[in-house]
Structure formats: structure tokens, C-alpha cells
Amino acid sequence: MNVHIRVRFAPAPTGLLHIGNARTALFNYIFAKRHGGTFILRIEDTDVERSTEASMDRILEDLQWLGIRWEEGPDRGGPDGPYRQSQRLPLYRDYAEQLFREAKAYKCFCSNKKLEALRKEQISKGEMPRYDGRCRSLSKAEISKLESEGLRPVLRFRVGKGSIVFEDLVHERMHFESEGMGDFIIIRSDGMAAYNFACVIDDHLMHVTHVIRGEDHLSNTPRQILIYQALGWQSPVFAHHPLILGGDRLPLSKRHGATAVSQYREEGFLPEALVNYLVLLGWTPPSGEETLPLERIMEDFSLSAISKSAPIFNRKKLEWLNSHYIRKKTEEQLSELLFPYLEKAGLQIRQVDPKHFTKISGVLKENLVALSQIEEYMGIFFDGKFFFEDEAKTILLDSKNRETLHIILNVLESSAEITPDNCPSFLSQLEEKTGRRGKDLYAPLRAGVTGKMKGPELVKTLPLLGKERMNRRLRMALEIL
């Protein structure tokens, strides 16, 4: 591309960063990096009642956690700032006044009650609800009178007749008729700019070349193009990607489970797994590979390759990817990532031997789907969290299994310390002495020394538990049960 690419991600700080919005941010970021362009972060905080500083900080934190870096933004500044809409209000008023002077916009005094009655009337007639332009022809005298009565008008854009046609990089040629649009609000009665108006002003003044966003904004695009035309500006290139759906093929929401990036962070999903999964929702790399680092994705990404069909969110696939990236971590890297989850579960971190825990991390690599699952396995390795689960108790109550435990205990007491080297021979000795193999032996052994029926391989687990701890737990199982 000859033009210098400039894209933007513009979240509203009214809540947590939704994974659908994170996917939009990733598409913008990857497209910019793919073409050596600039990624801009803009905060659309004109909803004064719902916007918060805490939300904005959390959004920035989640974006950085995903590996997204912006060249211009509210925390970094830039040549086209400020990058918060709440700080750009004078700009919106100036351009709104220009449109009003040129009779391309007009003041509307219709109350919400009157507009609702109009909407119901149009629906009852089978018409598409839209503003009917009843304030279009108000005289200056009528406007002055209404304003003197204390009424605060909105400013509406005067929509003409004709078609709005544009090329979308995902959906190709799009066609809208202005007749069904109605004159829309560009400045609200409180003086705040409406989304479609502020968005156009910002994108133009920030020299945005490509607007990449969800297809829920498709209906906004013709309105924005009309504003571009009214101000004599060139529209950017648009690309509207399909939204993520739940298993019921409805837009992904809380009823489908976790929807915020921060929720997946807290649960212990790795950023590289979430990035890999979100980008591949609706986009298939030329190689067809399913596990790709962000650097590889940047090399191959294309907006035109995004599917027009809405992708279905599949948590199982995300979990599979996360387990893949967990296994790729070294024992040292994984132990560092797991420490916060130990702390959250109430373990005294300073009392944990870092080298011992690094070994535990290596053993658990094959079992963890999410980092928070370390809590499920802590009882195996830390006595303060050890207990016998109900399923394990059922196994241990069986008379034949109790006989097996007695034999295991006798063999253990006469054995040397269990190490990775001698553990296989120790297990072979147990098979010989008990006369049991497979689950007949390993189910009561696992239940007795770990308190659980599932976990990492015993040949890896037993050396980490050590002879003394195993001895103590086996006696506990026999005494309590």
C-alpha cells in the first residue's frame, strides 16, 4: 500500500474490555503492523454518567497484557490529540456550527414523549421508525421562541435523497437508501456530540485511513459517510467483521459464560493463547495452522480473508490452545506464572521452596488447562491443602483396597527414598508384592497418597511427595477410614 496506514481502536470506558472488542483491537493492530502503519488508541468517553477512569485504566491494562501497543493514545499523546473525546468537545461544536450555518443541520425541539408517539404510530402502519423532519422548517422566530421557553434542542443532520454506496473490505459493495434513514442527531440537548458525529470528526482529524470494526456498525457507516460528504472530506476505507456468536448463534454475552478479557486473565489463560484464538475466529491463515504466535499472524493477516460468516465461540478450543501454550513454557516460566494463584489460594509463598515448586510446575504442565487449576492440585503437593476427596474415600473404603494399602505401606517403609530414577522399580515392586496391576493397584495408591483420583502421572508425582509424606498419608487413610 502506498498510503501510510493509520487505524484506531476506540473503546468506551463504561465497563470491562469484551473479548469481541479485543478481537477488533487485534485486527486493527495486526493490520497496522502488517503494513508498517500506526495504531491509535482513542477513548470515547462522552457518556459522562457511565464512563469511569477505573474502566479506562483496566482497558489499557488488558490491551497491553494482550501484547497490543499503540503509537498514539491518551497515555502517550501524539500529534493529533487529545485522544479522549471528552477533551475534544470544542472541536465537535465548531464543526456542528459549520453544518448549521450551511443549513446542513437544524435544531429540533421534539420531546422524547413526542418521538416515542411518532415511533409507535409508524410501527402500527408497518413503516420503518425514523424521524419525520417536522422541525426542519422552523423559522428563526419560532426557534427563538422555543429557546426562550427554556427548551434545549438537539441538532439534527439534514439527510437528503439518494443512495449511499461504499466498498467494504469484508462485505464488498454495500448499498443503503437514505430515504429510510431519517434526520439523525449529531449534537444532543446536553451539548455532547453523538457517536456518529464525533467519530467522523475524530477519524478525519486523526488521519485514519482504515476503519476496522464489528458489523454491528454497518448501519452507522452510511450516516458517517453523509457527514464526511457534508464537510467535504474523503471517507476512510471501511472493513466490518462479523461478530462472535455463542453456541445458540446469538451475540456472545454473559449468558454464554465469561466475556471479558480480564475474566480470562484471572482464570489463568495466557495472552498468547487468547490472541491466537480470537484472531483465528473468522480468519484462517494461508498455512492452515492452528497455533500461531502473533509475529507469524502479522506476516500472513489479510482483511479480505476474514470470513463473512459469524464465528461461534468454542471454549473447549480456547482451552486446548491454552494448554498447548502452557506446555511450551519452561518449568521456571510456568512456576513464576503460577505463584500468584498459590498466593490467592492462601499459601504462604515465602514458605514454598522455589526449586521444589519449579519441579512441581514441570510435572503439572501436562495437566493444566488454565493456571487457576493449580488450586485443584495443591492438596497433592502441599499438606496444608491436603484432604481426601469423596471419590477417593469410596476407593479407600473397599476392603481389598485397604489390604493393598497395608502392603504398599510395608514396602514403602523398607524402601529407600523415592527418586525419579528408582520410582519405576518401586512401582514394579508394588505390583509384585500386591499381585495387583493397572487401576487395581494405582487407584488405591493414588487415592491414598494424593487424596484424589485424578492428577499427574504417579511416576512423576511420587518422587516429589517423598517417602515420609507418602508414609504419613497412607497411615492417615488407614486410620481415618
N, C-alpha and C positions, 0 to 999 in steps of 0.2 A: 504493500500500500504506500502511495506517495505522500498522503497526508499524515501528519503526526497524530496518532490515535490518542484521544482523551475520553475516558469513560468515568462514570461516577456511580457510587453506591450511596443511597440517600435514605437511611432508616429514620423512623420516627421514634424518639426515646420515650415511648409510652409503656414499655414492658421489656421482657427478655427477648433476645435475638432468636427468632424462629428458625428452624433448620431450613425451611423453604426460602427465607430471606438470606440465610447464609449461603445457600446454593446460588442465588442471584449474585451475591457478592463475589463468590468464587468464579462464576462465569465472566464477570466483568474484569476481575483481577487477572485471570488466566489469559483472557483475550488481550488485555493491555500488555502483559509481559511477552506474550507470543509475538506481538508486533512492535515491541520496543516503545510502547506508549506510556501514558501517565494514568495512574489510578487515583481518583479523587474521592475522599470521604466527605460527604455533606450531611449535616444533621437537620432534618426537617421538623423543627420544634415549635411550629406556630400554634399547635394545640396546647395552649398555655395551661389549661386545667389538668391535663393528663401527662404532660412532659415533665420528666424529672432529671436532675443531674446524676442521681444514682443509676438510673436506667442508661443514660448515655455512657457513663463510665463502664458499666457492665458490658454494653455492646462493643465498645472499643477493646475491652479486655478479651472478649470472646473472639473477635476478629483476629487479634494478634495471636491468640492461642492456636487458631486455625492456620497460622502462617501467612496471613494476609497483611501486607504492608502498603501504606499509601504515601504518595509523594506530597499531597496537599490535603489538609484537613483541619479540624478545629483545634487540635493539639499541636499542629506543626505550622500552621499558617500557609501562606502561598501567595502568588501574585494576584489571584482573583478572589481573595477572601473579602469579608469574613465567611466562614464555612458553616455558620449556623443561621438558619432562616430568621430566627428571632432578632438577629443583629442586622438584617438586611431590609427591614420594613420600609425605610425611606426610598429605597430603590423601587420597590413594588408600587408605592404611592405615586412616584414620578411617572412611571410608565402607564399606570392606570389613568392618571390625569391626562396624559397624552391621548389615550384612546377616547376618553370622554370629550376632550376638546375637538377631536376629529369625528365626533358623532359615531364612533365605532363601539361605544359603550354608553349606557344610560342608567340613571338612578331608578331603582324600583322600591316602592314603599309597601308592597303586598305583605300582609302579616302571615305568619305560619298557619293560622286558622284558615285564612282565605286560600292559601296554597294547597292545604290539605283538602278543602272542599273541592277545589278545581281538580285535584288528582283523582278523587273518588268519582267525580262526575265523568271524567274522561274514561276511567276504567269501566264504569257502568255502560258506556257507549261502545266499549270494545276498542277504544283508542289508546295509543301509547301515551302514558303520562309525560307531559312536558309543559314548561311554562308557555302561556299563550301570548305573551308580549303585551299585556294590557297596559303596562306603564311606558311602553315605547314612545308614545306620542304626547306625553305630559309636557305642558308649556313651562316656561321659566317661572311664570307667576304661580302655576299650580305646584311646582316643586318648592318654591319659596314658602308658600302657604303651609304645605305639609311639614316642611322642616321647622317652621316657626311654631308648629304644634308639638314639637319635640319628637317627631318621628325620625328614626335613623334609617336611612335607606341602605340597600346593598347596591353594588354596581354590577350590572349585567352586561355581558358581551352580546353585541348585536349579530346574530347568526343570519347570514344571507341564504340564498337558494343555491342549489347545485350539489355536486358530488365531491367528496374528499377521497382521493386515491393515493396510496403510497405503497412502496415495496418494503416488505418485512423480510429480514434475512432468515427467519424461520418459517413463517407462514406464506411467504411470497406476496403476490399482489393482494392488497386489501382495499375494499370499496365500502364507503359509508355515504348515506344520503343525509344532507344537513337538515332536511325538512323534519325528520323525526327527532332532532336533537333538542330543539328549544333554546332560547337565550339563557345561557348559564352564568352563574355568579363568578365574578373574578375578585371582588372585594366584599367581605362580609360586613354586616352592620357594625361590628366592633372595630372595624378598620383593618382587620387581619386579611392578608391575601389568601384566596382559596388555593387549593393544591395545584390545579391545572395552570393557574396564572403564575404562581411563584415558581413552579417547576420550569416553565418556559423561560422566565427571566433569568433564573439561575443557570440553566443549561447553556443559554446563549452567552451570558457574560463570563461563564467559566470555560467557554470554547469547547464544550462537549461535542465530540464528533459522532459517537455511537451511544444510543440509549438501549441498554440491555436490561430487560425486566420481565416479570411474570405476565402471562397473557391476561390476567385479571385487569391489566391496564390497557388492553386493546381498545376498550370503549373510550378511554381518556385521550387516546392519540389523535383522533380527528379534531377534537376540541383544541388540543395543543397546537396542531398544525394551523388551524384557523387563526390562533393568536400569533404564531410566527408570521403568517402572511399579513396580518393586520399591521404588524410592526415592521414589515419589510425585511424580515430576517430569513435566512436559509434554515430549513429544518435539519436536524441531525438524522443519521441513519437509525432505523428502529429494528429491534430484534426482540420478539416476545416469546419466551419459552413457556411450555406447558407447566402447570402447577403439579406438585406432588399430591397424589391421592392416597387414601387409606385403602385397606383391603376391601371396604364396601364401595369403593370408587367414588367416595365423597372427599372434598378437600381435607387434607390432613389437619386434624385438630386434636384437642386434649382427649377426646373420647377414644382416640386411637393409641393413647399412651404418651410418652414423653415427646414433646415437640420443640423444646428449647435447647440450644447448643449447651447452655450451662448445665442442664439436666444430664446430658450425656457425659459432660466433663466430670460431674460429681459421681456419676455411676462408674467411671473408670474406663471410658472409651478413649482411645488415643487419637490425637488430632489427625495424624496421617491416615488412620482408618476412616474417620468421618469424612475427611476431604475426598479420599479415594471413592467412597461410597456415594456421596452427594453428586460429585461430578459425573459419575457413571450412571446416574439416574437420568436416562433420556439421551445420553451421549455414549456412543461406542467408539473406542479408539480403533484406528486402522488395523492394529495388530490383533485386536480381539482379546487382548489380555485383560484380566480382571483385577490384578494387583499392580498398580502403577503409582510411583511416587509423583509428587507434584511437579518435579522438574521434567519428568517424561510426559506428563499430561500437557504441560506448556508447549512442548515440541510438536504435539500432534493435534491440539484442540482446534476445532473449527465450528463457528456458529451455524453454518449451513448444514452441519452433520447432526445437529440436535433434532431428535425425533419430534414430529408434530403430535404424537400421541402422549397423553399424560402418563408419567411413570407411577407405578404402585410401590409404596414404601414397604420394604420387607425387612423387618428387624432381624430375622434369622440370618439374612445375607450380611447385614452390618455386623452381627456378632461373629460370623465366620471370618470376615475381613479383620476384625479387631483381634481375634485370636491369632490370626496369621501375623499381624504386626507385633503382638506380644511375644510370639515365639522368635521373632527376628531380633529382639533386644538381647543384649548380653546380660549375664547374671547381675553384674554391677548396675547396669542401667535399670533393670527391672526392679531390683531391690530399692533403688532410690525412688522410683515411681510408687512403690508400694508402701513406703514408710508412712506417708500421710494417712493412709487407710488404717494402719495399725494404731496410729495415734488417735484417730477418730473413734476407734473401737474401744479405747480405754487402756491400751497397753502403754506401759512406761517405756518410751523409746530408748531412754538412756540406759535401761537395764537389758536391752537386746544387744547381743554380740553382733556387730555389723558383719563379720566374716561368716558367722553361723547363719545369719539371715540371708546373706548372699547365696549360700548353698541351698537354703530353703527355696529361694526365688527360682533357682535353676531347676529344682525338682517340680515346682508348680507351673512352669512355663507351658507345659502341655495341657494343663487342666483349666487355666483361667480363660474365660471368655471376656470378662471385664475385670478391671483391677479391684473393684469393690468386693469381688468374690473371695478375696483373701480372707474376709471375715468368716466365710464358711469353713475354711481350712485351718484357722488359727488354733482351734482346740486340739488339732493333731500335734502341733509343734510347741504350743505354749500352755503350760499346766494351768495357768490362771484362767484359761478359757476352755479347759477340757471338761467334757461331760459325755455320758453315754446317750446317744440318740435312741428314740423308741425302737426304730428298726434294728439297731444293734442289740438292744436289750432282748428283743424277741429271739435273735440268733443265740445269744449267750444263755438264755434260759433253757435251751434244748439240752437234755441230759447228755446226749452223745457229744455235743459241742463242749460241754463242761469237762467231760473226760479228756477231750482233745486239749483243752486249755491247761489242764493239770500236767499233761505230758509235755506241752510246749514250755511250761514254766520250769519243769525239771531239766529239760535240755538246755534252756537258757541259763539256768544257774550254774551249770557245769561248762558253759561255753566261754570263750574269750570275748572281749569287746567286739561288737558287731561293726564291721567296716565295709566300705564299698567292695573291697577285694574279697572278703570272706563271706559276705552275705549270701551269694548263690549257694555255697556249700552248706551254710547254716539252714537254708530253706530245704535243701535236699535231705539234710539230716532229719528235719522235722517230718518230711514225707516218709522217711524210713521208720522212724520211731512211732509215728501215729498210725501208719498204714493208710493215711488219707492223702488225697491229691486234689488238685483243682479247687473248686469252690468249697468242697467239703473241708478242706484244710484252711484255705485262705480267707474264707468268710468269717469263721470264728476268730482267726488270728487278727484280721483287720479290725473286727468289732472290738476285740479285747484291748488292742494297743492304741487304736486311734479313736474309738468311740463312735465310728461312722462306718457306713457300708460302701462309701464311695470316696475316692481320693487318688493321689498319685500312686504309681507303682510301689508295691511293698519293698522290692529290691532296692529302690532308691530312698524310701521313707525310713526303713528300719535303722540304717546307719546314722541318720540324723536324730532319731529318737534316742538311741543309745541303750545299752544293756540295762542300766539302772532304772531308767524311766519305764522301759517296757516291763521289767520285773514288777515295778510298783503298780502299774496299771493292770496287769494281769491278776495280781493279788486283789486289787480293788474290785475287779469284775467278779472274781470268785466269791469274795466276802459279801459284797453288796447284793449280788443277785442270787 
